[in-house]
Amino acid sequence: MHKLDLLLRRPSTFRIMKVLLERRGEYLSKYAIAKLAELDKVSNALSLLEELGWVRALDQRGIRKYAANLENPEVGALDRFFRDLKYYGDAS
């Protein structure tokens, strides 16, 4: 199955990526991500995104935090796609 098929099965993955790309370089807890993305549950989607290499995880003082993997070209393509659609940020 193609990666996009996996992601489309969980639309929350796109909302999570939006939050992480808007706060690029910042590691956020799953609770912060859930609040910012307005989602009740994010654990399964974060696991999928981490498995695909779209998200990096870091353990800080016993709390697992997540950030967009900006070194992954697919994440860069998603960022451009979001900007082109004016999903966030300045589309210019």
N, CA and C of each residue as an Amber inpcrd file, in Angstrom:
protein
   276
   0.8460000  -1.1770000   0.0000000   0.0000000   0.0000000   0.0000000
   0.8950000   1.2440000   0.0000000   0.5360000   2.2170000  -0.7880000
   1.2980000   3.4650000  -0.8860000   1.1540000   4.2710000   0.4060000
   2.1690000   5.0580000   0.7150000   2.1630000   5.8710000   1.9320000
   0.9360000   6.7850000   2.0100000   0.5840000   7.3890000   0.8880000
  -0.5720000   8.2890000   0.9100000  -1.8600000   7.5430000   1.2330000
  -1.9670000   6.3210000   0.7700000  -3.1430000   5.5150000   1.1190000
  -3.2080000   5.2910000   2.6270000  -2.0600000   5.0190000   3.2250000
  -2.0130000   4.8370000   4.6750000  -2.4030000   6.1170000   5.4060000
  -1.9050000   7.2400000   4.9150000  -2.1920000   8.5210000   5.5540000
  -3.6540000   8.9310000   5.3790000  -4.2120000   8.6400000   4.2280000
  -5.6030000   9.0110000   3.9750000  -6.5790000   8.1730000   4.7930000
  -6.1410000   7.0140000   5.2210000  -6.9820000   6.1880000   6.0910000
  -7.1280000   6.8320000   7.4690000  -6.1840000   7.7140000   7.8020000
  -6.2080000   8.4420000   9.0760000  -6.0690000   9.9290000   8.7720000
  -7.1640000  10.6130000   8.4920000  -7.0770000  12.0480000   8.1720000
  -6.4100000  12.8820000   9.2710000  -6.4070000  12.3740000  10.4850000
  -5.7590000  13.1120000  11.5720000  -4.2640000  13.3050000  11.3090000
  -3.6730000  12.4330000  10.4860000  -2.2410000  12.5680000  10.1950000
  -1.9420000  13.9120000   9.5310000  -2.8430000  14.3850000   8.6780000
  -2.6150000  15.6560000   7.9990000  -2.7440000  16.8260000   8.9720000
  -3.6800000  16.7350000   9.9060000  -3.8230000  17.7930000  10.9100000
  -2.6170000  17.8180000  11.8390000  -2.0980000  16.6600000  12.1570000
  -0.8980000  16.5810000  12.9960000   0.2950000  17.1750000  12.2580000
   0.4550000  16.8200000  10.9860000   1.5730000  17.3630000  10.2030000
   1.4420000  18.8770000  10.0580000   0.2320000  19.3760000   9.9270000
   0.0240000  20.8230000   9.8500000   0.5700000  21.4860000  11.1070000
   0.2070000  20.9640000  12.2680000   0.6730000  21.5230000  13.5370000
   2.1960000  21.4720000  13.6180000   2.7750000  20.3340000  13.2800000
   4.2310000  20.1830000  13.3970000   4.9810000  21.0450000  12.3880000
   4.4340000  21.2130000  11.1960000   5.0970000  22.0580000  10.2040000
   4.9490000  23.5400000  10.5380000   3.8370000  23.9060000  11.1400000
   3.6760000  25.3010000  11.5600000   4.6590000  25.6460000  12.6780000
   5.0690000  24.6500000  13.4220000   6.0000000  24.8460000  14.5340000
   7.2980000  24.0940000  14.2650000   7.7840000  24.2390000  13.0580000
   8.9730000  23.4930000  12.6170000  10.1480000  23.6870000  13.5640000
  10.8160000  22.5690000  13.8130000  11.9740000  22.5930000  14.6890000
  11.6390000  22.5130000  16.1690000  10.3630000  22.5760000  16.4980000
   9.9250000  22.5280000  17.8960000   9.3730000  21.1350000  18.1960000
   9.8140000  20.5460000  19.2810000   9.3040000  19.2390000  19.6960000
   8.1110000  19.4430000  20.6190000   6.9900000  18.7800000  20.3160000
   5.7540000  18.9200000  21.0730000   5.3140000  17.5750000  21.6360000
   4.7190000  17.6020000  22.8220000   4.1630000  16.3850000  23.4030000
   2.8970000  16.0000000  22.6480000   2.4880000  14.7390000  22.7870000
   1.2680000  14.3130000  22.1000000   0.0610000  15.0710000  22.6310000
   0.1040000  15.5020000  23.8730000  -1.0000000  16.2730000  24.4500000
  -1.0870000  17.6560000  23.8100000   0.0630000  18.2970000  23.6110000
   0.0890000  19.5980000  22.9400000  -0.3680000  19.4590000  21.4960000
   0.0820000  18.4110000  20.8260000  -0.3270000  18.1790000  19.4350000
  -1.8360000  17.9710000  19.3600000  -2.3740000  17.1530000  20.2620000
  -3.8210000  16.8890000  20.2670000  -4.6060000  18.1800000  20.4640000
  -4.1480000  19.0150000  21.3640000  -4.8460000  20.2750000  21.6340000
  -4.7830000  21.2010000  20.4220000  -3.5870000  21.3740000  19.8610000
  -3.4160000  22.2800000  18.7240000  -4.1210000  21.7850000  17.4680000
  -4.1630000  20.4630000  17.2930000  -4.8070000  19.8780000  16.1100000
  -6.3060000  19.6550000  16.3350000  -6.7480000  19.9230000  17.5520000
  -8.1540000  19.7250000  17.9210000  -8.5970000  18.2810000  17.6820000
  -7.7880000  17.3640000  18.2040000  -8.0570000  15.9320000  18.0820000
  -8.1070000  15.2970000  19.4670000  -8.9280000  14.2720000  19.6030000
  -9.0110000  13.5610000  20.8800000  -7.8650000  12.5760000  21.0570000
  -7.5160000  11.8800000  19.9780000  -6.4750000  10.8510000  20.0430000
  -5.4530000  11.0740000  18.9330000  -4.1810000  10.9700000  19.2930000
  -3.1240000  11.1610000  18.2930000  -2.0800000  10.0550000  18.3110000
  -2.1320000   9.1700000  19.2880000  -1.0740000   8.1660000  19.4570000
  -0.8800000   7.2850000  18.2300000  -1.9560000   6.7290000  17.6910000
  -1.8320000   5.8350000  16.5350000  -1.3300000   6.5780000  15.3040000
  -1.8370000   7.7820000  15.0940000  -1.3990000   8.5680000  13.9390000
   0.0770000   8.9490000  14.0780000   0.5000000   9.3370000  15.2850000
   1.9130000   9.6710000  15.5030000   2.8080000   8.4590000  15.2770000
   2.3520000   7.2970000  15.6990000   3.1320000   6.0690000  15.4720000
   3.3080000   5.8140000  13.9840000   2.2430000   5.9840000  13.2200000
   2.3180000   5.8000000  11.7690000   3.2700000   6.8150000  11.1500000
   3.1450000   8.0720000  11.5300000   4.0110000   9.1200000  10.9760000
   5.4750000   8.8860000  11.3340000   5.7110000   8.3970000  12.5350000
   7.0840000   8.0790000  12.9450000   7.6150000   6.8950000  12.1410000
   6.7870000   5.8820000  11.9530000   7.1770000   4.6980000  11.1850000
   7.5140000   5.0580000   9.7370000   6.7830000   6.0200000   9.1670000
   7.0160000   6.4480000   7.7840000   8.2010000   7.4090000   7.6580000
   8.7290000   7.8620000   8.7910000   9.8610000   8.7830000   8.7570000
   9.4610000  10.2350000   8.5780000   8.1890000  10.5500000   8.7630000
   7.7060000  11.9280000   8.5980000   7.8340000  12.7140000   9.8920000
   7.9560000  11.9940000  11.0060000   8.0270000  12.6140000  12.3230000
   9.2060000  12.0080000  13.0720000   9.8740000  12.8480000  13.8390000
  10.9550000  12.3940000  14.7200000  10.4610000  12.4740000  16.1540000
  10.9060000  11.5370000  16.9570000  10.5340000  11.5310000  18.3710000
  11.7710000  11.7230000  19.2240000  11.5720000  12.3410000  20.3680000
  12.6490000  12.6190000  21.3030000  12.0860000  12.4490000  22.7090000
  12.8040000  11.7460000  23.5530000  12.3740000  11.5900000  24.9430000
  13.0710000  12.6470000  25.7870000  12.2580000  13.5040000  26.4160000
  12.7880000  14.5490000  27.2850000  12.1760000  14.3960000  28.6700000
  13.0100000  14.0300000  29.6300000  12.5660000  13.8940000  31.0210000
  11.3510000  12.9760000  31.1480000  11.3940000  11.8820000  30.4330000
  10.3190000  10.9030000  30.5100000   9.0920000  11.2300000  29.6800000
   9.1430000  12.3130000  28.9200000   8.0270000  12.6960000  28.0560000
   8.4760000  12.5760000  26.6120000   7.7120000  11.8370000  25.8260000
   8.0280000  11.6720000  24.3980000   7.4660000  12.8700000  23.6510000
   8.3350000  13.5150000  22.8760000   7.9300000  14.6930000  22.0980000
   8.2200000  14.4420000  20.6220000   7.4990000  15.1640000  19.7710000
   7.5320000  14.9160000  18.3290000   7.7480000  16.2090000  17.5520000
   8.4340000  16.0690000  16.4040000   8.6490000  17.1920000  15.4850000
   8.6220000  16.6420000  14.0580000   8.2840000  17.5080000  13.1200000
   8.3230000  17.1220000  11.7080000   9.7650000  16.8200000  11.3180000
   9.9630000  15.7680000  10.5320000  11.2880000  15.4070000  10.0440000
  11.5680000  16.2180000   8.7800000  12.1610000  17.3740000   8.9630000
  12.3870000  18.2960000   7.8540000  13.4500000  17.8050000   6.8800000
  14.1740000  16.7680000   7.2350000  15.1730000  16.1970000   6.3230000
  14.5470000  15.2290000   5.3260000  13.3000000  14.8490000   5.5490000
  12.6090000  13.9300000   4.6480000  12.0110000  14.7360000   3.4900000
  12.4000000  14.4360000   2.2370000  11.8850000  15.1920000   1.0890000
  10.3640000  15.1150000   0.9530000   9.7780000  14.0250000   1.4010000
   8.3130000  13.9060000   1.3360000   7.6470000  14.9220000   2.2630000
   8.2640000  15.1900000   3.3950000   7.7320000  16.1920000   4.3260000
   7.8440000  17.5830000   3.6920000   8.9460000  17.8300000   2.9930000
   9.0970000  19.0950000   2.2670000   8.0350000  19.2520000   1.1870000
   7.7270000  18.1690000   0.4940000   6.6790000  18.2050000  -0.5310000
   5.3160000  18.4720000   0.1100000   5.0600000  17.8600000   1.2600000
   3.8030000  18.0990000   1.9610000   3.7170000  19.5490000   2.4220000
   4.8100000  20.0970000   2.8960000   4.8540000  21.5000000   3.3190000
   4.5010000  22.4120000   2.1400000   5.0950000  22.1670000   0.9870000
   4.7920000  22.9770000  -0.2000000   3.3280000  22.8190000  -0.6060000
   2.8230000  21.5970000  -0.5560000   1.4340000  21.3110000  -0.8820000
   0.4910000  22.0980000   0.0400000   0.7620000  22.0580000   1.3410000
  -0.0620000  22.7930000   2.3020000  -0.0240000  24.2890000   2.0090000
   1.1600000  24.8160000   1.6950000   1.2840000  26.2550000   1.4090000
   0.5600000  26.6110000   0.1060000   0.7050000  25.7730000  -0.9090000
   0.0350000  26.0410000  -2.1880000  -1.4810000  26.0690000  -2.0300000
  -1.9950000  25.2390000  -1.1520000  -3.4330000  25.1950000  -0.8900000
  -3.8710000  26.2120000   0.1580000  -2.8910000  26.9620000   0.6630000
  -3.1370000  27.9490000   1.7190000  -3.7520000  27.2980000   2.9530000
  -3.3230000  26.0850000   3.2340000  -3.7570000  25.3570000   4.4230000
  -3.1790000  26.0230000   5.6700000  -2.0230000  26.6660000   5.5110000
  -1.4130000  27.4780000   6.5610000  -0.3650000  28.3400000   5.9260000
   0.1000000  29.3040000   6.7020000   1.2270000  30.1220000   6.2880000
   0.9410000  31.0390000   5.1170000   1.9860000  31.6420000   4.6440000
   1.9370000  32.5710000   3.5300000   2.1930000  31.8100000   2.2440000
   1.2340000  31.7710000   1.3670000   1.3390000  30.9840000   0.1390000
   2.1680000  31.6650000  -0.9360000   2.6800000  32.8520000  -0.6820000
   3.4380000  33.5460000  -1.7250000   4.8220000  33.0090000  -1.9310000
